[in-house]
């Protein structure tokens, strides 16, 4: 019996479960570029180009291993422009008698696939994605034993289970995380190293021309295009990070510097999430750097926590609580997403920098996402749905399973504290401490109520005032709420007026 093995654009791993029993003789691999997946949100041009080029290179690797590959390009005149449409066409034209696929990363597609067998009239086997270190069922068993699903405790259990950075039953260095050592303010002149760049081969060049022709109205600057598009290239970028960059990652991982989009971050999330790198390999290689004395513990632990902790945790949260999770809006935030999120057109230097980095690179690092664009969305009360759609569209590493919990849960506190023990709301003081943006800004970070006062300051206190009742039961917010209640009434009035003025300017797109 000939089987059709479907490989999705974020499943570019030769160890993929859908390919586990595929053979060069008797199996047919299907890969398809379809408009339904490329445009269900207005994905960044670089993101689409990265995936299409990586998919085409992966198809060539499969052919080099002797597999028969049916690859459908976006501009194929017979392309039905949906995954099910291309599966249906392949079954009809090849006579394949069944379909094998690895479970997709997004609920909407999983829900669709569950109905494929009835619609296609052939057996459809949906296999577990075993590239994650904990299965969905395994996360469920962990969660069932917990009253609160905090990432920190999940991370410790994962460290114990996999024996990562452990000395017997105790964590390496005597503590589980080194966050306090990883929050240094950036010194003047801090710069990140030069990164690897890749020449465009014929495949990538053809893809870039296609994206320019088909997606001109999507966000982002397509060229220059800097992504690795094969596992070999992705591995080379990761090796550069480990050997040259990782030692500085810990100290400066929360720092933000104008003109330095990358600093000392790894830049591998897009490769991990598309399957070009595997998390277990990344974790073990990073751990080895510490064991060999090539990188300090605070850097290695902080990096491993992002993958063994956060990445696995948000994947588990997503699948445990979907589809209802996507509709949560605990703080009742509905303000329309302002134009500056798409253009970067604002006098707030930190926001302009984060959005411009995003437009240029399909990337900004995690503190910019959480404490600049995310923090502003939180304290301005922006629509949860619109903000989540923006994050999903603009970053090359974004898929709903990773984007939604990080945005809805962490940045916007819209799940009511399921993930975060308190809202990640902050005034301009935090941004001033962790960046060099405020010194050259049109707004005064030390002022809260004047005409040129930093909008983050008044919006922060407005956020506290508006959500006081909703946050009253949160013990971590008690001191802040008490401080608001004790505040002089005149100052409260001035703060709230300045906040409303800022929101009015935001609505006019002149903030």
N, C-alpha and C positions, 0 to 999 in steps of 0.2 A: 504494500500500500504506500503510495507516494503522499508525503505530508508537506504541507506548506508551513515554513517556520518564519513568523513575522518578527522583525527586529525594528524597534522604534528608535527615534532619533536620540533619545537619552539612554540607550541600551547598547552602547558601542564597546562591548566587552566580549572577548572571545570565550570567556568562561560563563557567558549568559546561560541561564537555565533553559531558555527556549532553544538553544543550540546544543544542549547537552548530549542528545542522541542523534543529532543531525550528522549525516555522512555525505561525502562527496558523491556517492552513487545512491540514489533513491530519495534524496531530500532536495527541496527547493527553498531557498531563502528569499523572502520578499522584503524589500525596503522601498519606502515611497515618500517623496516630498509632496505634501498636500496642503492646499490653501486653508482648509479647515483648521489645521494645527498651526499654521504660520500666522494666522490672522484672527484667532478667536479673542486675543487682545492685540493691541498694536505693538508687537514685539520690536525691540530695538533692531535696527538694520544689522548691526554687528552680530547680534545674537543669532539671527536667522542665517547669516552668512557662515558663522562658525559651525552651526549644526549641519547645514547642508554640505559644507566642504568636508567636515569630519565624517558624515554619513557616506559620502562618495568615496572617501579614502578607505573607510572601513569595508565597503563593498569590494573595493579592489583587493584588499588584504584577504577577504574570504575567497575571492576568485583565485588568488595566488595559492591558497591552500586546497584548491581543487573543488570548491563548492560551486554549484549552479546558483547564480544570483539573478533574480529578477528585480532590477532597479528602475523605478519610475521617477523621472525628473519632473519638476514643477511645470515645465513648459512642454511636456509631452502632450500632443493634441488629444490623445485618448485618455488622459488623466481625469479620473472622476472627482478628484480634489477632496476626497475624504478617505480615511483609513478603511472603513468598511467597504466603501465603493471599490477601492483597489484590491482588497481581499476577495471580494465577490468576483471581480473581473479576472483575477489570477486563477481562482478556482475554476471558473468557466473555461478559460483558455488553456489551462494546463492539465485539467483532469485530476488535480490533486484531490484526495478524498478526506482530508482532515486538516485542521489548523492547530498549530502550537504557538503560544505566545507567553512571554513573561509578563506578570502583572504590571500594569502601567503605574506611573508615579502620581497620577492625578485621579481623584474620585470620579470626575465627570466621564473620563474615558473608561475607567473600570466599570462604572455603571452601564455604559454603552456596551462594553464587551460581554457583560453577563447575558445580554440578549442576542448575541451574535449566533449562537448555535441554532436557536429557533428560526432566526431570519435566514441563515445561510444554508441550513439543511444538511450540515456536516458536523462531525464531532469537533468541538473547540475545547482545547485543554489550556487552561490558564495556570501557569506555574509560578511558584513563589520566586520573588526576587531575592536570591540568596547573596547578593553583593553587600547587603547590610549586615551588620554584625549581630543584630538581634532581630528575630522575626516579629511580625505584627502580633502573633499569638504570644510570643515570649514577652513582649512589652506589656501586653494585656495582663499576663500573669503577674508581672512586677507591679503594675498599677493596681490590680485587685487587692494587693496587700497594703496599700498605702492610703492614708487619709488625705494627704496632700502630695501632689505629683511634682515635687520640686526637682529640677534638673540636677542640683548638687548631689542629692542622695542617689539618683539614678547613675550619675557619673562615677560615684564611689563604688557602687555595686559592679559597674562595668569594669572598672580598674581591677577590682578583686577577681572577677570572673575570668578575665583574660590575662591577668598577671602583668599588667602594664604599669611601669614605674612603681613597682612594689618591692619591698624587702620583707619577705615572708608575709605576715598578715598586716604589716604597716606600710604606709605610703613612703616612697622615697623622699628623703629630706625631712621626714617627721610631720608633714602637713599635706593636706589634700590639694590645696591650690595656693598659688603665689600672687593672687590679684594685687595685693598691696604693693608688691615690687614692680607691677606692670602698669603703673599709672603715672609715669613721670611726664612732667610738662616738657614740651619740646624746647631745646635750647636754640638760640639764634644760629641760623645757618645749617640746621639739620636737613640732610638730604639722603634720599635712598639711593641704592646702587643702580647702575644701568642694567636693564633686563635683556634677556635673549630676544632676538627678533628672527623672523623666518622669511625667506624669499617665497614669493607666490609661485607655485607650480601651475601647470595648465588647468588643473582641476579647480584650484582656488580662484584663479583669474576668471575662469568661466562663471563660477558662482557669484563673484563680486559684480560682474556685468549683469547677471540675472537679477540680483537684489536691487541694483540701481534702477533697472527697468520696471520691476514689478512692485517694489515697496518704497517709492520715493516719498510718500507722505508719512511713513513711520518715523518715530523719533530716532535721533542719533546721527552721528557722523560715521559713515561707512569706512572711509579711507582717512588715514592709513589703517590697515587691518593688521593686527599684531598677534592674533591667537595661534597657538599650536593647534593642528588639526589631525594629528595622529598620536597614538599612544607613545611612540618613540619621542616625538617632540615634547609632549606633555611631561614625560619622565625626565627629559633633559632640563626643562624649566624647574621641575620640583627638585632635581639634584642641585641646580644652582642655588635654589632657596636654602636647602639644607647646609650646603658647604660655605656659602658666602653671606647669607642674609639672616638665617635663623638665629645666630648668636645675638643679634640686635633686636629681634622681634619682641621679646618679652618686655624690655624696658620701654619701648616706644609703641606698643601695640594700640594704645588708646590715643596717641598723639595725632593731631591734625595740623598740616602745614600747607600754606598756600602754594600752589604750583607743584605739589608733590602728591599725586593721586595715590601712589603705591606705597611710599616709604619702605617699611620692612615687612610688608604682608606677603603671603605666599602666592597669591593670584591663581590658586589651583581649584577653587570651588567649581568653576565652570567645567573643568576637566573631570573632577570627581562626580559631579551630578550628571554628566553625559556618559560616564563609563570608561573614559580614557585612562583614568587612574582608579585603583581600588583602595578603599579606606584601610583595609588591614595592612596592605603593603606600605602605605604612607605612614601609618602609625608606627609600625615596626622599624622603618628606616629612620624616623625621627627619634625614636627611643634609642636606637643604636648610636646616634650622634651624641647623645648625652653619655651613654656608657663608654664611649671612646674619648670623652673629654673635649669634644668638638663644639659643644654648645652648652650653655648654663641651664640649670634645672628650671629656673623661672620661665625661660623662653620655651623650652621643650614641653613642660607641663601645660603652659598656656596654649600652645598650639595643639597639642593632643586633645585637650579639653574641648576645643572647637569641633573636633571630628568624633572622637569616642564619646564625648558628652553631648554637646549641642546637636550635632547633625543626627545622631541616632535618636536623641530625645524628641526633637521636633517631628521626625518621621513617625515615631510612635504616637505622639499626641495627635497628629493629623489623622491617622487611620483609626484611632480609637474614638474620636469625637465627630468625624465627618458622617453625614453631610451637614448636620445641624450647626457645627462649629462655625461654618462660613457666615451664618446669619447672626452671630452674636454681636451685640452692641451695648455693652453694659453701661456705658456713660452717655448713651443716647446722642451720639455725635453725627451730625448730618450736614454740616456746612459744605457747600460745593468745593471741589478741589480747585484752587486758584491756578491761573495760567502760568505762574512762575515755576510750577513743578515741571512744566514741559519746556519752558524757555530759559529758565534761570534769570529772568528779568526782575531783579529786586535789588534794593540798596543794602539789604542784609548780606554782608560779605560772606558769612559762613554758608548761608543758603545758596547764594549764587555759585560759590565754589563747588559745593556738593552736587548741585544740579549740572553744572558745566562739566565736571568730571564724569558724571553719568552719561551725558550726551556724547562726550568725546570717547569714552572707553567702555561703555556699557558696564561700568564698575564704579563703585565708591566703597570704601572699607567699612567695617561693621560699626564703628563709632559714628561715622558720618550718617549711616543709615538709621541708627538707633537714636543718637543724641542731637542730631541736627534736623534732617528732614523728618524723621519719625517724631522727635520731641516737638517740633513745631506743629506737626499735624495733630498731635495729642492736645497741646495746650490751646490751639486755635479751634479745637472741636471739629476738625474736618471729617467728612463722610468716611466711615470705616470702609464701606464697599469701594468707594472711589480710590482711597489711598492704597488699599490692597491690590486693586487692579493696576495702579501705577507701578507699584513695586514689582508685580509680576511681569509687567511689560518691559521695564527699562533695563533690567540687569541680565547679563548673559548667564548667570548661574541660577536664575529664578525659575523654579517649577512650583506649582501650588503647594506640594507637600512640604517644601522648605520655606517658601515665602509666607504662606498664610499664618502659621503659628508665630513666626518671628515678627510679622507685622501686626496682625490682629491681637495676638496675645502679649508679646513683649513691648512693642513700640506703642500700641494704642490702648492697652489694658482693656480691650473690648470683651475679653472673656471673663471679666470680673475677678481676676486674680488666680485663675487656674494655673497659669504658668509663672507669672511674676508676683512676688510677695507684696509689691507696691507699684504704683505707676512710675515709669521712668520719665517723670516730668522734672525739668530743670530750668533755671533762669539763665541769663547770659553769663553769669559768674562761672558756671561749669565750662562753657565753651571758651571763655577767656583763659581759664587755667590750662586747658588741654590743647590750645591752638595758638596760632599767631594771627588769626583772622581779625580780632577785635581792634587791634592797633590801627589798621588801615580802613576801618569801617566808617560809613557815613553816620552811623548811630553810636551813641555813647553808652558803653556797657556799664558804666558806673552810675548812670542816671536811669530812673524808673518811671518818672512822671512827666518830664519835659517834652518839648516838641521833637527833640532829637534823641529821646531816650530809647535804648535798645528794646525792640518789641518783645523779645523773649521775657524781659523782666515783668512787665505789666501783664502780659498774657499768662505768665506762670501763676501770678496771684489771682487773676480772674478764674483760671482753671480750678484753683483751690476753692474759691468762693462758690462757683457754680456747682461743684461736685462735693461740697462739704457733707451733705447728708449721705451721699453714696459711699463716701470714704470714712465715715465716722467709726465704723466697726473695725477698721484696719489699724492694728496696734502700731505699725511702722509709720503711720501718718499722724499719730497722736500729737507729737510735738509741733509738727507743721501746722496742723489745724488749730492747736492751742495758740500758736503764734499769730495766726490770722485773727482769731477771736480777740486777742489782747491788743491788736494793733489800733493805733489812734484812728478815730472815725474819719478825720480829715484826710489822712494818708490813704485809707481804704478808698474813699471817694475819688481821690486823685488817681490812684492806680487803676480803678475800674474805668474811669473816664479815658485815660490814656489807652487802655486795652480796647475799648470800643472804637476809639479813633483809629487805632491800628487795624482793627477788623474792617472798618469802613475803607481805609486805604487799600487793604488787601482785596476787597471786593472790586475796587476800581483798577486793580492791577498796577498800583503806584507805590506800594509799600517798599 
